[in-house]
Amino acid sequence: MTAESNSANHFNDGEDTIVTACGYLTAQADLEREAAEVLSGKFDECTYDKGYVHQPLYACLTCTRPPAQYSQLPVTDGAKEPTAPAGMCYACSIECHAGHNVVELFTKRHFRCDCGTKRLRPQLPGDKDRGCCQLKRLRSALAEMENTHNVYNHNFWGFYCRCDQFYDPDSESGMMIQCLVCNDWFHDKCIGKVPDEERYDDYICRECVDKHSVLHSINSSQAIYGIVTDGQVIRLETSEDGCCPIVADDSHSAPESDKPATKKARKSTCQLRQKVGKIGGKQSFDLFMSDGWKDHICTCIDCMREIEHSGLGFLIKEEDLVEPEEDDTRTESLYESALRQMQTLDHTQAVDAAAAYHSLSRRLKDYLRPFATSGAVVTGQDIRAFFDQQARSDA
């Protein structure tokens, strides 16, 4: 096969682009390497049965319809009603939503995969199960179920930050920082003044600080407080005082010589809250926390009760991140993968497969020989005609 192409590296699927066979194989190898980097994990198991876990999530904008303010397409009078937002695990984003408009949500806590439930019915061509997840057990029974403990926000329509903008990785400039608590992402320009990256490990947005008084009360030497004025962090402050230690209530204790030692009760009133106002006062602030800051979270009765009630238990005990199992075969080329699969066949199956491969190879070479002789370009239509012919002959 011949070609008159400026560069084989600019191969694409268009009929007007001409490439050599060598250029096509090079492009395929590049696509395989890119796929191995992006889809490095196995996608044969849904995380639904694991329950509400900390995991990477994805949203499908093909199977869900956003409200008007989050729609990326012009809203017409005949537009369908918007649906509820939904999220799915890594495996379902590939196995059930291939070819769809899928957006990556990165990691979120305490979330169960919605694919195949009432919120998210995959729209698959020729799907006999009418929108059921392809990976879940008893999938038809999930059609009317809903994960009532999942929490959703504008991220599930592809929007982030307090500026409420759609995230387009191709046009995005600057840096985005994820809040440890709400898992939303914020533009550095929308935050304001940000410490150097090496000075902090975790970021907590002002909305979460204002929402949870236990965060607003943190007084740690590992914290940098971003004081907010007119929606922007305008200055950074630090505290030299650590959080209050747990204080034992021994005001009514008898002398140690008079009674045996017993476990001391903690005070029900947190001394830490008496320090509120020392940093920031009632003014909003962002928190930039360096390694070890969680050791300064107060564990008095009041604070622990609020931490549990607010779903902030991960601050005390970090949750395991449920990630897809690494797929060692993703580093293989399609050719290498096929050879490896051949080795799993018994002798008769391997011989039959090899004979079928050589037969197809011979017929394809015979079909392409006239193109090579005349120097004609092989089009996609020519290739489709060949395989249509093979399908008719095998029928």
C-alpha positions as CSV (number, residue, x, y, z in Angstrom):
1,M,0.0,0.0,0.0
2,T,1.3,3.5,-0.8
3,A,0.4,6.9,0.5
4,E,1.2,10.6,-0.1
5,S,1.0,11.8,3.5
6,N,3.1,14.6,5.1
7,S,3.3,12.7,8.4
8,A,2.0,9.3,9.4
9,N,1.8,10.6,13.0
10,H,-1.2,12.7,12.1
11,F,-3.4,9.7,11.5
12,N,-7.1,10.0,12.3
13,D,-10.3,8.3,11.3
14,G,-11.2,10.7,8.5
15,E,-11.6,9.3,5.0
16,D,-9.6,12.3,3.6
17,T,-6.4,11.4,5.6
18,I,-4.0,9.1,3.8
19,V,-1.5,7.0,5.7
20,T,0.8,4.1,5.1
21,A,0.3,0.8,6.7
22,C,3.4,1.5,8.8
23,G,1.9,4.8,9.8
24,Y,-1.4,3.2,10.8
25,L,0.4,0.6,12.9
26,T,2.4,3.3,14.6
27,A,-0.7,5.3,15.4
28,Q,-2.4,2.1,16.8
29,A,0.6,1.5,19.0
30,D,0.3,5.1,20.3
31,L,-3.4,4.7,21.0
32,E,-2.7,1.4,22.9
33,R,-0.1,3.1,25.1
34,E,-2.4,6.0,25.8
35,A,-5.2,3.6,26.7
36,A,-2.9,1.7,29.0
37,E,-2.1,4.9,30.9
38,V,-5.7,6.1,31.1
39,L,-7.4,2.8,31.7
40,S,-4.7,1.0,33.8
41,G,-7.1,-0.9,36.0
42,K,-9.4,-3.9,35.5
43,F,-13.0,-3.1,34.7
44,D,-14.7,-6.4,35.2
45,E,-16.2,-5.8,38.7
46,C,-18.6,-3.1,39.9
47,T,-18.1,-1.6,43.4
48,Y,-21.8,-1.7,44.3
49,D,-21.5,-4.7,46.6
50,K,-18.8,-2.9,48.6
51,G,-21.4,-0.4,49.8
52,Y,-20.7,3.3,50.4
53,V,-17.0,3.7,49.9
54,H,-14.3,6.2,49.1
55,Q,-13.6,5.7,45.4
56,P,-13.0,7.4,42.0
57,L,-16.3,8.4,40.4
58,Y,-17.6,9.3,36.9
59,A,-20.8,10.8,35.6
60,C,-22.5,10.1,32.3
61,L,-24.0,13.1,30.5
62,T,-25.5,10.9,27.8
63,C,-27.7,8.9,30.2
64,T,-28.6,11.9,32.4
65,R,-30.0,15.3,31.5
66,P,-28.8,18.3,33.4
67,P,-31.1,21.2,34.3
68,A,-30.9,24.3,32.1
69,Q,-28.2,26.1,34.1
70,Y,-25.8,23.1,33.7
71,S,-26.6,22.1,30.1
72,Q,-23.8,22.3,27.6
73,L,-26.4,22.3,24.7
74,P,-29.0,24.9,23.7
75,V,-32.2,24.2,25.5
76,T,-35.2,23.9,23.1
77,D,-38.9,24.0,23.8
78,G,-39.1,20.3,23.0
79,A,-36.3,19.3,25.4
80,K,-36.8,16.4,27.7
81,E,-37.2,17.0,31.4
82,P,-33.9,17.0,33.4
83,T,-33.0,13.9,35.4
84,A,-31.4,13.6,38.8
85,P,-27.6,13.6,38.9
86,A,-25.9,10.2,39.2
87,G,-22.4,8.7,39.6
88,M,-20.8,5.4,38.8
89,C,-17.7,3.5,39.5
90,Y,-14.6,3.1,37.2
91,A,-15.7,-0.3,35.9
92,C,-19.2,0.8,34.9
93,S,-17.9,3.9,33.2
94,I,-16.1,1.6,30.7
95,E,-18.3,-1.5,30.6
96,C,-21.7,0.2,30.6
97,H,-21.1,3.7,29.2
98,A,-18.5,3.1,26.5
99,G,-18.8,5.8,23.8
100,H,-20.9,8.0,26.0
101,N,-20.1,11.6,27.2
102,V,-18.5,10.6,30.5
103,V,-16.9,13.1,32.8
104,E,-14.4,12.2,35.5
105,L,-15.3,13.3,39.1
106,F,-12.1,12.2,40.7
107,T,-12.5,10.7,44.2
108,K,-15.5,11.1,46.5
109,R,-16.3,9.6,49.9
110,H,-19.2,7.5,51.1
111,F,-20.6,6.9,47.6
112,R,-22.3,3.8,46.1
113,C,-22.3,3.2,42.4
114,D,-25.6,4.3,40.8
115,C,-25.3,2.5,37.5
116,G,-28.4,0.4,36.8
117,T,-30.4,1.9,39.7
118,K,-33.4,4.2,39.4
119,R,-31.0,7.2,39.0
120,L,-28.9,5.9,36.2
121,R,-30.1,3.5,33.4
122,P,-27.4,2.9,30.8
123,Q,-28.5,3.5,27.3
124,L,-26.8,0.7,25.3
125,P,-27.6,-0.2,21.7
126,G,-29.4,-3.5,21.5
127,D,-29.6,-3.7,25.3
128,K,-32.1,-6.5,26.0
129,D,-32.0,-5.7,29.7
130,R,-33.4,-2.2,29.1
131,G,-30.9,-0.1,30.9
132,C,-29.6,-2.6,33.5
133,C,-26.0,-2.5,34.6
134,Q,-23.8,-5.0,32.8
135,L,-21.7,-5.9,35.9
136,K,-24.1,-6.1,38.9
137,R,-25.6,-9.3,40.2
138,L,-29.5,-9.3,40.3
139,R,-29.3,-6.3,38.1
140,S,-32.9,-6.2,37.1
141,A,-33.9,-6.0,40.8
142,L,-32.0,-2.7,41.1
143,A,-34.0,-0.8,38.6
144,E,-36.3,0.8,41.1
145,M,-33.7,1.1,43.9
146,E,-31.9,4.3,44.9
147,N,-28.7,4.9,47.0
148,T,-30.3,7.2,49.6
149,H,-27.0,8.0,51.3
150,N,-25.2,9.3,48.2
151,V,-24.6,13.1,48.2
152,Y,-24.6,15.0,44.9
153,N,-23.6,18.5,43.8
154,H,-22.8,20.4,40.6
155,N,-19.7,18.2,40.0
156,F,-22.0,15.5,38.6
157,W,-22.8,17.8,35.7
158,G,-19.1,18.6,35.1
159,F,-19.1,21.9,37.0
160,Y,-16.7,22.9,39.7
161,C,-15.6,25.6,42.1
162,R,-17.6,28.4,43.6
163,C,-17.5,30.1,40.2
164,D,-19.7,27.2,39.0
165,Q,-17.9,26.7,35.7
166,F,-17.7,23.6,33.5
167,Y,-14.3,21.9,33.6
168,D,-12.7,21.5,30.2
169,P,-9.2,20.0,30.6
170,D,-8.2,21.2,27.1
171,S,-8.9,24.9,27.9
172,E,-8.4,25.0,31.6
173,S,-5.5,27.2,32.8
174,G,-4.0,27.7,36.2
175,M,-4.3,25.2,39.1
176,M,-7.3,23.6,40.8
177,I,-7.2,22.5,44.5
178,Q,-9.5,19.9,46.0
179,C,-11.2,20.5,49.3
180,L,-10.5,17.6,51.7
181,V,-14.0,17.7,53.2
182,C,-16.5,18.4,50.3
183,N,-14.2,17.0,47.6
184,D,-15.1,19.9,45.3
185,W,-12.3,21.5,43.3
186,F,-11.5,25.2,43.3
187,H,-9.5,27.4,41.0
188,D,-6.5,29.1,42.6
189,K,-7.6,32.4,41.2
190,C,-11.0,31.9,42.9
191,I,-9.4,31.2,46.2
192,G,-7.1,34.2,46.2
193,K,-3.7,34.1,47.9
194,V,-2.5,30.5,48.2
195,P,0.6,29.3,50.1
196,D,3.5,27.6,48.2
197,E,2.6,24.0,47.5
198,E,5.4,22.6,49.8
199,R,3.8,24.5,52.8
200,Y,0.6,22.5,52.9
201,D,-0.8,19.0,52.3
202,D,-4.6,19.5,52.7
203,Y,-7.0,22.3,51.8
204,I,-10.4,22.9,53.4
205,C,-12.6,25.5,51.7
206,R,-14.2,28.4,53.6
207,E,-17.7,26.9,53.0
208,C,-16.8,23.7,54.9
209,V,-15.0,25.7,57.6
210,D,-18.2,27.8,58.2
211,K,-20.4,24.8,58.0
212,H,-18.6,22.7,60.7
213,S,-17.7,24.5,63.9
214,V,-15.2,21.8,64.8
215,L,-13.2,22.9,61.8
216,H,-13.7,26.6,62.5
217,S,-12.2,26.0,66.0
218,I,-9.0,24.3,64.9
219,N,-6.1,26.2,66.4
220,S,-3.0,24.3,65.1
221,S,0.6,25.1,64.5
222,Q,0.2,23.0,61.4
223,A,-2.4,25.3,60.0
224,I,-2.2,28.3,57.7
225,Y,-5.4,30.5,57.8
226,G,-6.4,32.2,54.6
227,I,-8.4,35.2,55.7
228,V,-11.2,36.0,53.3
229,T,-12.3,39.5,52.3
230,D,-14.6,40.3,49.4
231,G,-14.5,36.6,48.3
232,Q,-10.7,36.3,48.1
233,V,-8.0,35.2,50.5
234,I,-6.1,38.4,51.0
235,R,-3.6,37.4,53.7
236,L,-2.2,34.2,55.3
237,E,-1.9,33.8,59.1
238,T,-0.4,31.1,61.3
239,S,-0.9,30.2,64.9
240,E,1.8,29.4,67.4
241,D,-0.7,27.6,69.7
242,G,-1.7,24.0,69.3
243,C,-5.1,22.6,69.9
244,C,-6.2,22.1,73.4
245,P,-5.3,18.7,74.9
246,I,-7.9,16.4,76.3
247,V,-8.5,17.7,79.8
248,A,-9.4,15.3,82.6
249,D,-12.1,16.3,85.0
250,D,-10.4,15.7,88.4
251,S,-11.9,18.7,90.3
252,H,-13.7,16.4,92.7
253,S,-11.2,13.6,92.9
254,A,-10.0,12.4,96.2
255,P,-6.3,12.4,97.0
256,E,-4.6,9.5,95.2
257,S,-3.7,8.0,98.6
258,D,-7.3,7.9,99.7
259,K,-8.8,5.9,96.8
260,P,-7.5,3.6,94.0
261,A,-6.7,5.1,90.6
262,T,-9.6,5.1,88.2
263,K,-10.1,6.2,84.6
264,K,-10.5,9.9,84.5
265,A,-13.5,11.3,82.7
266,R,-13.1,13.9,80.0
267,K,-14.7,17.3,80.3
268,S,-17.9,17.7,78.4
269,T,-17.0,21.3,77.6
270,C,-14.2,21.8,75.0
271,Q,-11.6,24.4,75.9
272,L,-10.8,24.7,72.2
273,R,-14.1,26.5,71.6
274,Q,-13.1,29.2,74.1
275,K,-10.3,30.1,71.7
276,V,-12.6,30.7,68.7
277,G,-12.1,34.3,67.5
278,K,-8.3,34.3,68.1
279,I,-7.8,33.4,64.5
280,G,-10.2,34.9,62.0
281,G,-13.0,35.5,64.5
282,K,-16.3,35.4,62.7
283,Q,-14.6,36.2,59.5
284,S,-14.5,33.4,56.9
285,F,-11.2,31.7,56.2
286,D,-9.7,28.8,54.2
287,L,-7.5,26.3,55.9
288,F,-4.2,25.1,54.4
289,M,-3.0,22.2,56.6
290,S,0.5,20.7,56.7
291,D,1.3,17.1,57.6
292,G,0.4,16.1,61.1
293,W,-2.5,18.6,61.6
294,K,-5.0,15.9,62.3
295,D,-3.2,15.2,65.5
296,H,-4.5,18.6,66.7
297,I,-8.2,17.9,66.2
298,C,-9.9,18.1,69.6
299,T,-11.3,14.7,70.8
300,C,-13.4,15.9,73.7
301,I,-16.9,14.6,74.0
302,D,-18.5,17.6,72.2
303,C,-16.1,17.6,69.3
304,M,-16.2,13.9,68.8
305,R,-20.0,14.0,68.8
306,E,-20.0,16.8,66.2
307,I,-17.4,15.0,64.0
308,E,-19.5,11.8,64.0
309,H,-22.8,13.7,63.3
310,S,-21.2,15.8,60.5
311,G,-19.8,12.7,58.7
312,L,-16.2,13.8,59.3
313,G,-15.0,10.6,60.8
314,F,-12.4,10.3,58.1
315,L,-10.5,13.1,59.9
316,I,-9.9,10.8,62.9
317,K,-9.6,7.5,61.0
318,E,-8.8,7.8,57.3
319,E,-10.9,5.7,55.0
320,D,-9.4,3.2,52.5
321,L,-9.6,4.3,48.9
322,V,-11.2,1.6,46.8
323,E,-9.4,1.7,43.5
324,P,-9.6,-0.7,40.5
325,E,-7.2,-3.6,40.6
326,E,-4.1,-3.0,38.5
327,D,-4.4,-4.8,35.1
328,D,-0.9,-6.1,34.2
329,T,-2.0,-6.9,30.7
330,R,-2.7,-3.2,29.9
331,T,1.0,-2.8,29.1
332,E,0.7,-5.4,26.3
333,S,0.0,-4.7,22.7
334,L,-3.0,-6.3,21.1
335,Y,-0.7,-8.6,19.3
336,E,1.0,-9.7,22.6
337,S,-2.3,-10.1,24.3
338,A,-3.5,-12.3,21.5
339,L,-0.4,-14.5,21.7
340,R,-0.9,-14.8,25.5
341,Q,-4.5,-15.8,25.0
342,M,-3.4,-18.4,22.5
343,Q,-1.3,-20.1,25.2
344,T,-4.4,-20.6,27.4
345,L,-6.1,-22.7,24.7
346,D,-5.9,-26.5,24.5
347,H,-4.0,-28.0,21.5
348,T,-7.0,-28.5,19.2
349,Q,-8.4,-24.9,19.9
350,A,-4.9,-23.4,19.3
351,V,-4.5,-25.2,16.0
352,D,-8.0,-24.1,14.8
353,A,-7.3,-20.5,15.8
354,A,-4.0,-20.4,14.1
355,A,-5.5,-21.9,10.9
356,A,-8.3,-19.4,11.0
357,Y,-5.8,-16.5,11.4
358,H,-3.7,-17.7,8.5
359,S,-6.7,-18.1,6.3
360,L,-7.9,-14.6,7.0
361,S,-4.4,-13.2,6.5
362,R,-4.1,-15.0,3.1
363,R,-7.5,-13.7,1.9
364,L,-6.7,-10.1,3.0
365,K,-3.4,-10.2,1.2
366,D,-5.1,-11.4,-2.0
367,Y,-7.7,-8.6,-1.7
368,L,-5.1,-5.9,-1.2
369,R,-2.6,-7.1,-3.8
370,P,-4.3,-5.2,-6.7
371,F,-4.1,-2.0,-4.7
372,A,-0.3,-2.5,-4.1
373,T,0.2,-3.2,-7.8
374,S,-1.6,-0.2,-9.1
375,G,-0.6,2.2,-6.2
376,A,-4.2,2.9,-5.4
377,V,-5.2,4.2,-2.0
378,V,-7.1,1.7,0.3
379,T,-10.0,3.5,1.8
380,G,-12.1,2.7,4.8
381,Q,-14.9,1.7,2.5
382,D,-12.6,-0.8,0.8
383,I,-11.8,-2.5,4.1
384,R,-15.5,-2.6,5.1
385,A,-16.3,-4.1,1.7
386,F,-13.8,-6.9,2.4
387,F,-15.2,-7.8,5.7
388,D,-18.8,-7.7,4.4
389,Q,-17.7,-10.1,1.7
390,Q,-16.1,-12.4,4.4
391,A,-19.3,-12.3,6.4
392,R,-21.4,-13.3,3.4
393,S,-19.1,-16.2,2.5
394,D,-19.1,-17.5,6.1
395,A,-22.8,-17.3,6.4
